Amino acid sequence: LVREAVEQQGVSLWDVRFVKEGASHYLRIYIDRPDGVSIDDCTNVSHAVDPLLDEADIIDCSYYLEVCSPGLSRELTRDEHFVAMISRNVRLRL
């Protein structure tokens, strides 16, 4: 639903997670770019995807939208994640 809007902001979509923490729900959109993610990138993506999420109305409870970088401790969960890390040092935890 949000991939095209994210990529139009000049960043790639790393992951999307919907989690419950305490009494609150969070929709977290993780974005990435080779030279790093800025707060402006997060803001731009948030403004781009918020209307799409509101229109689609696919989540039946209230939630907080967070757009952020996957960070140094990012999880590699998809084939493209592993491909992106070729020739880089990684730390694995099993």
N, CA, C and O atoms as CSV, one atom per row, in Angstrom:
chain,resi,resn,atom,element,x,y,z
A,1,LEU,N,N,0.819,-1.204,0.000
A,1,LEU,CA,C,0.000,0.000,0.000
A,1,LEU,C,C,0.858,1.261,0.000
A,1,LEU,O,O,0.491,2.249,-0.635
A,2,VAL,N,N,1.985,1.249,0.693
A,2,VAL,CA,C,2.780,2.474,0.851
A,2,VAL,C,C,4.087,2.480,0.070
A,2,VAL,O,O,4.754,3.513,0.010
A,3,ARG,N,N,4.467,1.372,-0.523
A,3,ARG,CA,C,5.783,1.269,-1.173
A,3,ARG,C,C,6.012,2.381,-2.201
A,3,ARG,O,O,7.050,3.043,-2.166
A,4,GLU,N,N,5.075,2.592,-3.098
A,4,GLU,CA,C,5.267,3.603,-4.149
A,4,GLU,C,C,5.428,5.000,-3.549
A,4,GLU,O,O,6.295,5.764,-3.974
A,5,ALA,N,N,4.605,5.329,-2.575
A,5,ALA,CA,C,4.695,6.653,-1.934
A,5,ALA,C,C,6.030,6.824,-1.224
A,5,ALA,O,O,6.613,7.908,-1.244
A,6,VAL,N,N,6.513,5.763,-0.599
A,6,VAL,CA,C,7.809,5.813,0.082
A,6,VAL,C,C,8.922,6.048,-0.940
A,6,VAL,O,O,9.764,6.927,-0.758
A,7,GLU,N,N,8.918,5.267,-1.999
A,7,GLU,CA,C,9.979,5.367,-3.001
A,7,GLU,C,C,9.951,6.705,-3.742
A,7,GLU,O,O,10.992,7.172,-4.206
A,8,GLN,N,N,8.787,7.321,-3.859
A,8,GLN,CA,C,8.695,8.646,-4.478
A,8,GLN,C,C,9.395,9.707,-3.627
A,8,GLN,O,O,9.692,10.795,-4.121
A,9,GLN,N,N,9.655,9.407,-2.377
A,9,GLN,CA,C,10.363,10.330,-1.491
A,9,GLN,C,C,11.876,10.125,-1.550
A,9,GLN,O,O,12.621,10.775,-0.817
A,10,GLY,N,N,12.329,9.220,-2.423
A,10,GLY,CA,C,13.764,9.009,-2.605
A,10,GLY,C,C,14.397,8.053,-1.616
A,10,GLY,O,O,15.619,8.036,-1.466
A,11,VAL,N,N,13.588,7.260,-0.940
A,11,VAL,CA,C,14.093,6.271,0.012
A,11,VAL,C,C,13.478,4.921,-0.336
A,11,VAL,O,O,12.533,4.846,-1.121
A,12,SER,N,N,14.016,3.860,0.249
A,12,SER,CA,C,13.445,2.536,0.019
A,12,SER,C,C,12.694,2.075,1.261
A,12,SER,O,O,12.997,2.482,2.382
A,13,LEU,N,N,11.726,1.232,1.035
A,13,LEU,CA,C,10.944,0.651,2.126
A,13,LEU,C,C,11.689,-0.564,2.647
A,13,LEU,O,O,11.870,-1.538,1.916
A,14,TRP,N,N,12.121,-0.521,3.897
A,14,TRP,CA,C,12.854,-1.640,4.494
A,14,TRP,C,C,11.904,-2.646,5.113
A,14,TRP,O,O,12.055,-3.852,4.917
A,15,ASP,N,N,10.910,-2.149,5.870
A,15,ASP,CA,C,9.995,-3.048,6.563
A,15,ASP,C,C,8.791,-2.261,7.054
A,15,ASP,O,O,8.837,-1.035,7.160
A,16,VAL,N,N,7.719,-2.976,7.350
A,16,VAL,CA,C,6.529,-2.399,7.974
A,16,VAL,C,C,6.109,-3.348,9.079
A,16,VAL,O,O,6.009,-4.556,8.867
A,17,ARG,N,N,5.867,-2.804,10.244
A,17,ARG,CA,C,5.460,-3.634,11.391
A,17,ARG,C,C,4.310,-2.968,12.130
A,17,ARG,O,O,4.310,-1.755,12.341
A,18,PHE,N,N,3.342,-3.767,12.518
A,18,PHE,CA,C,2.237,-3.295,13.352
A,18,PHE,C,C,2.364,-4.019,14.679
A,18,PHE,O,O,2.242,-5.243,14.736
A,19,VAL,N,N,2.608,-3.273,15.743
A,19,VAL,CA,C,2.868,-3.891,17.042
A,19,VAL,C,C,2.023,-3.239,18.130
A,19,VAL,O,O,1.613,-2.083,18.025
A,20,LYS,N,N,1.783,-4.005,19.156
A,20,LYS,CA,C,1.109,-3.479,20.334
A,20,LYS,C,C,2.134,-3.416,21.453
A,20,LYS,O,O,2.801,-4.404,21.758
A,21,GLU,N,N,2.252,-2.248,22.056
A,21,GLU,CA,C,3.149,-2.050,23.188
A,21,GLU,C,C,2.339,-1.412,24.303
A,21,GLU,O,O,1.898,-0.268,24.189
A,22,GLY,N,N,2.149,-2.153,25.369
A,22,GLY,CA,C,1.276,-1.670,26.435
A,22,GLY,C,C,-0.143,-1.572,25.902
A,22,GLY,O,O,-0.645,-2.514,25.288
A,23,ALA,N,N,-0.788,-0.444,26.131
A,23,ALA,CA,C,-2.154,-0.245,25.664
A,23,ALA,C,C,-2.213,0.363,24.264
A,23,ALA,O,O,-3.301,0.522,23.712
A,24,SER,N,N,-1.063,0.704,23.681
A,24,SER,CA,C,-1.027,1.407,22.395
A,24,SER,C,C,-0.583,0.504,21.250
A,24,SER,O,O,0.177,-0.446,21.437
A,25,HIS,N,N,-1.082,0.832,20.061
A,25,HIS,CA,C,-0.674,0.156,18.829
A,25,HIS,C,C,0.186,1.117,18.010
A,25,HIS,O,O,-0.042,2.327,18.006
A,26,TYR,N,N,1.179,0.554,17.317
A,26,TYR,CA,C,2.086,1.353,16.495
A,26,TYR,C,C,2.214,0.726,15.119
A,26,TYR,O,O,2.435,-0.478,14.993
A,27,LEU,N,N,2.077,1.542,14.100
A,27,LEU,CA,C,2.399,1.133,12.745
A,27,LEU,C,C,3.739,1.768,12.436
A,27,LEU,O,O,3.843,2.987,12.296
A,28,ARG,N,N,4.775,0.928,12.328
A,28,ARG,CA,C,6.126,1.426,12.103
A,28,ARG,C,C,6.544,1.130,10.666
A,28,ARG,O,O,6.529,-0.016,10.216
A,29,ILE,N,N,6.910,2.173,9.975
A,29,ILE,CA,C,7.398,2.068,8.613
A,29,ILE,C,C,8.886,2.385,8.653
A,29,ILE,O,O,9.288,3.500,8.983
A,30,TYR,N,N,9.700,1.385,8.311
A,30,TYR,CA,C,11.145,1.550,8.326
A,30,TYR,C,C,11.621,1.878,6.910
A,30,TYR,O,O,11.313,1.157,5.961
A,31,ILE,N,N,12.366,2.957,6.780
A,31,ILE,CA,C,12.870,3.394,5.478
A,31,ILE,C,C,14.386,3.411,5.502
A,31,ILE,O,O,15.002,3.490,6.564
A,32,ASP,N,N,14.984,3.334,4.311
A,32,ASP,CA,C,16.439,3.305,4.244
A,32,ASP,C,C,16.905,3.974,2.967
A,32,ASP,O,O,16.153,4.115,2.003
A,33,ARG,N,N,18.161,4.383,2.984
A,33,ARG,CA,C,18.855,4.877,1.797
A,33,ARG,C,C,20.336,4.666,2.043
A,33,ARG,O,O,20.778,4.649,3.192
A,34,PRO,N,N,21.109,4.505,0.974
A,34,PRO,CA,C,22.536,4.193,1.141
A,34,PRO,C,C,23.305,5.202,1.983
A,34,PRO,O,O,24.203,4.813,2.730
A,35,ASP,N,N,22.981,6.476,1.883
A,35,ASP,CA,C,23.722,7.494,2.634
A,35,ASP,C,C,23.068,7.857,3.967
A,35,ASP,O,O,23.444,8.850,4.591
A,36,GLY,N,N,22.104,7.071,4.401
A,36,GLY,CA,C,21.460,7.297,5.689
A,36,GLY,C,C,20.139,8.031,5.571
A,36,GLY,O,O,19.869,8.701,4.574
A,37,VAL,N,N,19.330,7.898,6.589
A,37,VAL,CA,C,17.994,8.487,6.641
A,37,VAL,C,C,18.019,9.701,7.559
A,37,VAL,O,O,18.573,9.647,8.657
A,38,SER,N,N,17.423,10.787,7.107
A,38,SER,CA,C,17.354,12.003,7.929
A,38,SER,C,C,15.958,12.158,8.519
A,38,SER,O,O,15.021,11.474,8.109
A,39,ILE,N,N,15.831,13.049,9.469
A,39,ILE,CA,C,14.525,13.343,10.050
A,39,ILE,C,C,13.595,13.909,8.984
A,39,ILE,O,O,12.387,13.673,9.028
A,40,ASP,N,N,14.149,14.656,8.025
A,40,ASP,CA,C,13.332,15.181,6.926
A,40,ASP,C,C,12.781,14.049,6.065
A,40,ASP,O,O,11.639,14.120,5.610
A,41,ASP,N,N,13.578,13.006,5.836
A,41,ASP,CA,C,13.092,11.846,5.091
A,41,ASP,C,C,11.896,11.220,5.814
A,41,ASP,O,O,10.885,10.893,5.193
A,42,CYS,N,N,12.025,11.061,7.112
A,42,CYS,CA,C,10.947,10.465,7.902
A,42,CYS,C,C,9.689,11.324,7.846
A,42,CYS,O,O,8.582,10.808,7.694
A,43,THR,N,N,9.864,12.627,7.968
A,43,THR,CA,C,8.729,13.550,7.918
A,43,THR,C,C,8.048,13.493,6.554
A,43,THR,O,O,6.823,13.416,6.469
A,44,ASN,N,N,8.843,13.530,5.491
A,44,ASN,CA,C,8.283,13.499,4.141
A,44,ASN,C,C,7.512,12.211,3.879
A,44,ASN,O,O,6.428,12.244,3.296
A,45,VAL,N,N,8.059,11.090,4.302
A,45,VAL,CA,C,7.376,9.813,4.113
A,45,VAL,C,C,6.094,9.776,4.940
A,45,VAL,O,O,5.058,9.319,4.457
A,46,SER,N,N,6.157,10.245,6.159
A,46,SER,CA,C,4.965,10.275,7.006
A,46,SER,C,C,3.852,11.074,6.345
A,46,SER,O,O,2.704,10.629,6.312
A,47,HIS,N,N,4.181,12.247,5.820
A,47,HIS,CA,C,3.173,13.084,5.153
A,47,HIS,C,C,2.655,12.434,3.874
A,47,HIS,O,O,1.504,12.649,3.495
A,48,ALA,N,N,3.488,11.647,3.208
A,48,ALA,CA,C,3.083,10.994,1.960
A,48,ALA,C,C,2.174,9.786,2.204
A,48,ALA,O,O,1.237,9.558,1.439
A,49,VAL,N,N,2.440,9.016,3.253
A,49,VAL,CA,C,1.676,7.782,3.462
A,49,VAL,C,C,0.443,7.965,4.344
A,49,VAL,O,O,-0.497,7.175,4.257
A,50,ASP,N,N,0.433,8.978,5.177
A,50,ASP,CA,C,-0.691,9.172,6.102
A,50,ASP,C,C,-2.042,9.240,5.385
A,50,ASP,O,O,-2.979,8.558,5.802
A,51,PRO,N,N,-2.176,10.045,4.312
A,51,PRO,CA,C,-3.473,10.073,3.639
A,51,PRO,C,C,-3.851,8.738,2.992
A,51,PRO,O,O,-5.031,8.392,2.924
A,52,LEU,N,N,-2.850,7.988,2.517
A,52,LEU,CA,C,-3.127,6.680,1.928
A,52,LEU,C,C,-3.679,5.710,2.969
A,52,LEU,O,O,-4.624,4.966,2.709
A,53,LEU,N,N,-3.073,5.736,4.143
A,53,LEU,CA,C,-3.522,4.865,5.224
A,53,LEU,C,C,-4.915,5.255,5.701
A,53,LEU,O,O,-5.747,4.392,5.980
A,54,ASP,N,N,-5.167,6.557,5.794
A,54,ASP,CA,C,-6.492,7.027,6.210
A,54,ASP,C,C,-7.561,6.604,5.201
A,54,ASP,O,O,-8.646,6.166,5.582
A,55,GLU,N,N,-7.247,6.737,3.921
A,55,GLU,CA,C,-8.215,6.393,2.882
A,55,GLU,C,C,-8.487,4.896,2.838
A,55,GLU,O,O,-9.636,4.475,2.708
A,56,ALA,N,N,-7.431,4.089,2.945
A,56,ALA,CA,C,-7.588,2.632,2.895
A,56,ALA,C,C,-8.303,2.108,4.137
A,56,ALA,O,O,-9.060,1.142,4.056
A,57,ASP,N,N,-8.066,2.738,5.282
A,57,ASP,CA,C,-8.725,2.388,6.549
A,57,ASP,C,C,-8.700,0.878,6.816
A,57,ASP,O,O,-9.735,0.269,7.089
A,58,ILE,N,N,-7.511,0.287,6.733
A,58,ILE,CA,C,-7.384,-1.164,6.881
A,58,ILE,C,C,-7.088,-1.619,8.311
A,58,ILE,O,O,-7.112,-2.815,8.601
A,59,ILE,N,N,-6.814,-0.678,9.190
A,59,ILE,CA,C,-6.536,-1.023,10.589
A,59,ILE,C,C,-7.730,-0.579,11.419
A,59,ILE,O,O,-8.104,0.594,11.413
A,60,ASP,N,N,-8.323,-1.528,12.132
A,60,ASP,CA,C,-9.594,-1.265,12.801
A,60,ASP,C,C,-9.469,-0.742,14.239
A,60,ASP,O,O,-10.423,-0.813,15.013
A,61,CYS,N,N,-8.309,-0.226,14.583
A,61,CYS,CA,C,-8.133,0.368,15.904
A,61,CYS,C,C,-7.274,1.620,15.752
A,61,CYS,O,O,-6.649,1.833,14.713
A,62,SER,N,N,-7.248,2.435,16.785
A,62,SER,CA,C,-6.395,3.617,16.714
A,62,SER,C,C,-4.937,3.180,16.895
A,62,SER,O,O,-4.646,2.209,17.593
A,63,TYR,N,N,-4.034,3.919,16.251
A,63,TYR,CA,C,-2.621,3.572,16.305
A,63,TYR,C,C,-1.789,4.828,16.072
A,63,TYR,O,O,-2.283,5.849,15.595
A,64,TYR,N,N,-0.523,4.718,16.420
A,64,TYR,CA,C,0.449,5.773,16.161
A,64,TYR,C,C,1.248,5.371,14.929
A,64,TYR,O,O,1.693,4.229,14.821
A,65,LEU,N,N,1.431,6.301,14.004
A,65,LEU,CA,C,2.260,6.072,12.840
A,65,LEU,C,C,3.664,6.560,13.147
A,65,LEU,O,O,3.857,7.712,13.539
A,66,GLU,N,N,4.646,5.685,12.969
A,66,GLU,CA,C,6.043,6.054,13.152
A,66,GLU,C,C,6.809,5.702,11.884
A,66,GLU,O,O,6.699,4.588,11.373
A,67,VAL,N,N,7.575,6.645,11.385
A,67,VAL,CA,C,8.448,6.407,10.240
A,67,VAL,C,C,9.872,6.599,10.732
A,67,VAL,O,O,10.209,7.645,11.288
A,68,CYS,N,N,10.709,5.586,10.527
A,68,CYS,CA,C,12.051,5.645,11.088
A,68,CYS,C,C,13.029,4.812,10.262
A,68,CYS,O,O,12.634,4.070,9.363
A,69,SER,N,N,14.298,4.950,10.585
A,69,SER,CA,C,15.356,4.156,9.989
A,69,SER,C,C,15.389,2.796,10.677
A,69,SER,O,O,15.063,2.701,11.860
A,70,PRO,N,N,15.775,1.746,9.961
A,70,PRO,CA,C,15.922,0.455,10.625
A,70,PRO,C,C,17.106,0.422,11.577
A,70,PRO,O,O,17.193,-0.478,12.412
A,71,GLY,N,N,18.018,1.379,11.472
A,71,GLY,CA,C,19.138,1.482,12.397
A,71,GLY,C,C,20.208,0.430,12.176
A,71,GLY,O,O,20.099,-0.418,11.290
A,72,LEU,N,N,21.237,0.503,12.995
A,72,LEU,CA,C,22.356,-0.432,12.878
A,72,LEU,C,C,21.972,-1.852,13.267
A,72,LEU,O,O,22.573,-2.811,12.785
A,73,SER,N,N,20.982,-1.992,14.129
A,73,SER,CA,C,20.586,-3.325,14.578
A,73,SER,C,C,19.397,-3.856,13.763
A,73,SER,O,O,18.587,-4.636,14.265
A,74,ARG,N,N,19.306,-3.428,12.522
A,74,ARG,CA,C,18.204,-3.829,11.652
A,74,ARG,C,C,18.131,-5.336,11.507
A,74,ARG,O,O,19.150,-6.027,11.506
A,75,GLU,N,N,16.918,-5.829,11.384
A,75,GLU,CA,C,16.721,-7.256,11.166
A,75,GLU,C,C,16.710,-7.530,9.669
A,75,GLU,O,O,16.102,-6.794,8.892
A,76,LEU,N,N,17.390,-8.595,9.280
A,76,LEU,CA,C,17.394,-9.033,7.888
A,76,LEU,C,C,16.369,-10.149,7.778
A,76,LEU,O,O,16.596,-11.262,8.252
A,77,THR,N,N,15.236,-9.844,7.147
A,77,THR,CA,C,14.139,-10.813,7.104
A,77,THR,C,C,13.715,-11.193,5.692
A,77,THR,O,O,12.969,-12.155,5.511
A,78,ARG,N,N,14.173,-10.464,4.705
A,78,ARG,CA,C,13.779,-10.725,3.322
A,78,ARG,C,C,15.027,-10.928,2.462
A,78,ARG,O,O,16.123,-10.495,2.820
A,79,ASP,N,N,14.841,-11.586,1.334
A,79,ASP,CA,C,15.962,-11.829,0.424
A,79,ASP,C,C,16.683,-10.538,0.064
A,79,ASP,O,O,17.913,-10.497,0.048
A,80,GLU,N,N,15.922,-9.478,-0.226
A,80,GLU,CA,C,16.548,-8.212,-0.624
A,80,GLU,C,C,17.371,-7.594,0.508
A,80,GLU,O,O,18.316,-6.852,0.243
A,81,HIS,N,N,17.028,-7.888,1.764
A,81,HIS,CA,C,17.827,-7.402,2.887
A,81,HIS,C,C,19.217,-8.036,2.861
A,81,HIS,O,O,20.225,-7.356,3.049
A,82,PHE,N,N,19.256,-9.339,2.626
A,82,PHE,CA,C,20.531,-10.043,2.591
A,82,PHE,C,C,21.369,-9.591,1.395
A,82,PHE,O,O,22.584,-9.426,1.509
A,83,VAL,N,N,20.721,-9.393,0.259
A,83,VAL,CA,C,21.428,-8.915,-0.933
A,83,VAL,C,C,22.029,-7.541,-0.667
A,83,VAL,O,O,23.157,-7.275,-1.079
A,84,ALA,N,N,21.300,-6.668,0.011
A,84,ALA,CA,C,21.789,-5.321,0.306
A,84,ALA,C,C,23.014,-5.341,1.217
A,84,ALA,O,O,23.780,-4.377,1.240
A,85,MET,N,N,23.206,-6.409,1.955
A,85,MET,CA,C,24.319,-6.482,2.903
A,85,MET,C,C,25.523,-7.242,2.357
A,85,MET,O,O,26.499,-7.448,3.079
A,86,ILE,N,N,25.470,-7.661,1.098
A,86,ILE,CA,C,26.619,-8.349,0.498
A,86,ILE,C,C,27.828,-7.419,0.551
A,86,ILE,O,O,27.719,-6.230,0.251
A,87,SER,N,N,28.961,-7.958,0.928
A,87,SER,CA,C,30.241,-7.240,1.058
A,87,SER,C,C,30.277,-6.307,2.259
A,87,SER,O,O,31.159,-5.452,2.343
A,88,ARG,N,N,29.358,-6.448,3.173
A,88,ARG,CA,C,29.364,-5.636,4.389
A,88,ARG,C,C,29.552,-6.552,5.598
A,88,ARG,O,O,29.198,-7.730,5.560
A,89,ASN,N,N,30.101,-6.005,6.642
A,89,ASN,CA,C,30.221,-6.755,7.882
A,89,ASN,C,C,28.864,-6.773,8.576
A,89,ASN,O,O,28.211,-5.738,8.708
A,90,VAL,N,N,28.452,-7.944,9.014
A,90,VAL,CA,C,27.207,-8.085,9.755
A,90,VAL,C,C,27.463,-8.931,11.001
A,90,VAL,O,O,28.384,-9.747,11.036
A,91,ARG,N,N,26.651,-8.725,11.997
A,91,ARG,CA,C,26.691,-9.540,13.203
A,91,ARG,C,C,25.394,-10.339,13.244
A,91,ARG,O,O,24.304,-9.771,13.186
A,92,LEU,N,N,25.517,-11.641,13.342
A,92,LEU,CA,C,24.355,-12.502,13.356
A,92,LEU,C,C,24.062,-12.990,14.765
A,92,LEU,O,O,24.966,-13.281,15.548
A,93,ARG,N,N,22.791,-13.068,15.059
A,93,ARG,CA,C,22.347,-13.623,16.339
A,93,ARG,C,C,21.284,-14.658,16.015
A,93,ARG,O,O,20.288,-14.346,15.363
A,94,LEU,N,N,21.486,-15.868,16.460
A,94,LEU,CA,C,20.555,-16.963,16.205
A,94,LEU,C,C,19.828,-17.339,17.473
A,94,LEU,O,O,18.996,-18.246,17.462
